[in-house]
Amino acid sequence: MLFSNKYNQLARNSKGLYKEKGSKFIAYAINVKSEEQVVNEINNIKKIEKNARHFCYAYLLKPDKSIEKVNDDGEPNNSAGKPILGQIKSKDLTNCLIVVVRYFGGIKLGIPGLIKAYKSAALDAIINNHIECIDITEVYNLKFSYEELNSVMKIIKLCNAKILKHKNDTLSEIECSIKLKNSKLFYDKISQNHKIEIQYLKTKK
């Protein structure tokens, strides 16, 4: 997948529900940042829904969606985790974990029925949420003499950078964040003035 300047994630945690022939499917949609957090969230849900038979899930992580996993947790292969993942992908989400908990109602649904149930519960959890678009930003530190302040401020304004810290001493120092899509222009403009020292600090995702 081509790397983008932004990505979509859930604004908060939410739940969804689907019922079919006595079985109940409860979906938990959770904003996650790491596989360690995924494990913790699944364990928490298992404590909450301790009488459930299945805990099927799927997740996508990282702005480039480079980490993904599905788990059918005892259901027939590809009847649970894959349909859940399909709903995450259909909404172009990442940093998203959806766990669908099943309480068996005594009647088998068959593979098509299971696919529909897990897919529907996952979708309901997403619908009950809000999707936010996150801009990837880079953070830079600038050091310069006071005489260069006007030049720096003009570039900051031109590139829509945001000042995080500003310190005036023997040298002026500004820490600022800038959207990834504008970072090359910002860096090039600053670098043209050899009296300004620029240092890349981090990328915020």
C-alpha positions as CSV (number, residue, x, y, z in Angstrom):
1,M,0.0,0.0,0.0
2,L,1.2,3.5,-0.8
3,F,2.0,5.6,2.3
4,S,-0.4,8.5,2.8
5,N,-0.1,11.8,4.7
6,K,-3.2,10.9,6.8
7,Y,-5.3,8.0,8.0
8,N,-8.7,7.2,9.5
9,Q,-9.3,5.8,12.9
10,L,-12.2,5.5,15.4
11,A,-12.8,8.5,17.6
12,R,-13.6,6.4,20.6
13,N,-14.6,2.9,21.7
14,S,-18.1,1.6,20.8
15,K,-20.3,-1.5,20.8
16,G,-22.5,-3.2,18.3
17,L,-25.1,-6.0,18.5
18,Y,-26.5,-8.6,16.1
19,K,-29.0,-11.4,17.0
20,E,-29.8,-14.5,15.0
21,K,-31.7,-17.7,15.9
22,G,-31.1,-17.3,19.6
23,S,-27.4,-16.5,19.2
24,K,-26.2,-13.1,20.3
25,F,-23.2,-11.3,18.8
26,I,-21.8,-8.4,20.8
27,A,-19.1,-6.3,19.0
28,Y,-16.5,-4.2,20.7
29,A,-14.8,-1.6,18.5
30,I,-11.6,-0.2,20.1
31,N,-9.0,2.3,19.2
32,V,-5.6,0.6,19.6
33,K,-2.0,1.6,19.0
34,S,0.0,-1.6,19.6
35,E,-0.3,-5.4,19.7
36,E,0.3,-5.3,23.4
37,Q,-2.7,-3.1,23.8
38,V,-4.7,-5.6,21.6
39,V,-3.9,-8.4,24.0
40,N,-4.9,-6.4,27.0
41,E,-8.2,-5.3,25.5
42,I,-9.2,-8.8,24.5
43,N,-8.4,-10.1,28.0
44,N,-10.5,-7.3,29.5
45,I,-13.4,-8.3,27.2
46,K,-13.1,-11.9,28.2
47,K,-13.5,-10.9,31.9
48,I,-16.6,-8.8,31.1
49,E,-18.2,-11.5,28.8
50,K,-16.9,-14.5,30.8
51,N,-19.8,-16.7,29.8
52,A,-19.5,-16.3,26.0
53,R,-18.4,-19.2,23.8
54,H,-16.4,-17.4,21.2
55,F,-14.2,-14.2,21.1
56,C,-13.5,-13.6,17.4
57,Y,-11.5,-10.6,16.4
58,A,-9.6,-8.7,13.7
59,Y,-7.3,-5.7,13.9
60,L,-5.3,-3.3,11.7
61,L,-2.4,-1.2,13.1
62,K,-0.1,1.6,11.9
63,P,-0.9,4.5,9.6
64,D,0.2,2.4,6.6
65,K,-1.9,-0.6,7.8
66,S,1.1,-2.8,7.8
67,I,0.0,-5.0,10.8
68,E,-3.2,-7.0,10.5
69,K,-4.5,-10.2,12.1
70,V,-7.7,-12.2,12.3
71,N,-8.8,-14.9,14.7
72,D,-11.8,-17.2,14.3
73,D,-11.5,-18.5,17.9
74,G,-13.1,-21.9,17.2
75,E,-15.5,-20.9,14.5
76,P,-15.1,-22.4,11.1
77,N,-12.1,-21.0,9.2
78,N,-12.7,-17.5,7.7
79,S,-16.3,-17.3,9.0
80,A,-15.6,-14.7,11.7
81,G,-12.2,-12.9,11.8
82,K,-12.1,-12.3,8.0
83,P,-15.6,-10.8,7.8
84,I,-14.7,-8.6,10.8
85,L,-11.5,-7.4,9.1
86,G,-13.5,-6.8,5.9
87,Q,-15.6,-4.2,7.7
88,I,-12.6,-2.5,9.1
89,K,-11.1,-2.3,5.6
90,S,-14.4,-1.2,4.0
91,K,-14.3,1.9,6.2
92,D,-10.6,2.5,5.5
93,L,-9.7,2.3,9.2
94,T,-6.5,1.6,11.0
95,N,-5.5,1.4,14.7
96,C,-8.7,-0.5,15.0
97,L,-9.5,-3.7,17.0
98,I,-13.0,-5.3,16.7
99,V,-13.8,-8.2,19.0
100,V,-17.1,-9.9,18.4
101,V,-18.3,-12.0,21.3
102,R,-20.8,-14.9,20.6
103,Y,-23.3,-16.4,23.0
104,F,-24.5,-19.5,21.3
105,G,-28.3,-19.9,21.0
106,G,-28.5,-23.6,20.4
107,I,-29.1,-23.4,16.6
108,K,-26.2,-23.7,14.1
109,L,-26.2,-20.8,11.6
110,G,-23.9,-22.4,9.0
111,I,-20.9,-20.7,7.5
112,P,-23.0,-18.1,5.4
113,G,-25.0,-17.3,8.5
114,L,-21.9,-16.9,10.6
115,I,-20.3,-14.6,8.1
116,K,-23.4,-12.4,8.0
117,A,-23.6,-12.3,11.8
118,Y,-20.0,-11.4,12.5
119,K,-20.0,-8.9,9.6
120,S,-23.2,-7.3,10.8
121,A,-22.1,-7.0,14.5
122,A,-18.8,-5.4,13.5
123,L,-20.5,-2.9,11.2
124,D,-23.0,-2.0,13.9
125,A,-20.1,-1.1,16.3
126,I,-18.5,1.1,13.6
127,I,-21.8,2.8,12.8
128,N,-22.2,3.6,16.5
129,N,-18.9,5.4,16.5
130,H,-17.4,8.3,14.6
131,I,-14.5,8.2,12.2
132,E,-11.8,10.9,12.4
133,C,-9.1,11.7,9.9
134,I,-5.7,12.1,11.4
135,D,-2.9,14.1,9.7
136,I,0.6,12.7,10.2
137,T,2.8,15.5,11.5
138,E,6.5,16.0,11.9
139,V,8.1,18.0,14.8
140,Y,11.2,20.2,14.3
141,N,13.4,22.3,16.5
142,L,14.7,25.6,15.1
143,K,17.5,27.7,16.6
144,F,18.4,31.2,15.2
145,S,19.4,34.7,16.2
146,Y,16.7,37.2,17.0
147,E,17.3,39.0,13.7
148,E,16.0,35.9,11.8
149,L,12.7,35.8,13.8
150,N,10.6,37.5,11.1
151,S,11.9,35.2,8.4
152,V,11.2,32.1,10.5
153,M,7.6,33.3,11.3
154,K,6.9,33.9,7.7
155,I,7.9,30.4,6.8
156,I,5.9,29.0,9.7
157,K,2.8,30.9,8.5
158,L,3.4,29.9,4.8
159,C,3.6,26.2,5.7
160,N,0.8,26.3,8.3
161,A,3.2,25.0,11.0
162,K,2.1,25.1,14.6
163,I,4.4,26.5,17.3
164,L,4.7,24.1,20.3
165,K,7.4,25.9,22.3
166,H,9.1,29.3,21.9
167,K,12.1,30.3,23.9
168,N,14.0,33.6,23.6
169,D,17.5,33.6,25.1
170,T,20.9,34.3,23.5
171,L,19.4,32.4,20.6
172,S,15.8,32.1,19.8
173,E,14.4,28.5,19.8
174,I,11.1,27.3,18.4
175,E,9.7,23.8,18.4
176,C,7.0,23.3,15.9
177,S,4.8,20.7,14.3
178,I,3.9,20.6,10.6
179,K,1.7,18.3,8.6
180,L,3.6,15.7,6.6
181,K,2.3,17.0,3.3
182,N,3.9,20.4,4.0
183,S,7.1,19.2,5.7
184,K,9.3,19.1,2.6
185,L,8.5,22.7,1.7
186,F,9.0,23.8,5.3
187,Y,12.4,22.0,5.5
188,D,13.6,23.4,2.2
189,K,12.5,27.0,3.0
190,I,14.3,26.9,6.4
191,S,17.4,25.2,5.0
192,Q,17.8,28.0,2.4
193,N,18.7,30.3,5.3
194,H,22.1,29.1,6.7
195,K,21.6,31.2,9.8
196,I,18.8,29.0,10.9
197,E,19.6,25.6,12.5
198,I,16.9,23.0,11.9
199,Q,16.6,19.6,13.6
200,Y,14.1,16.9,13.0
201,L,12.7,15.6,16.3
202,K,10.0,13.0,15.6
203,T,7.0,12.0,13.6
204,K,3.6,12.1,15.3
205,K,1.1,9.4,14.1
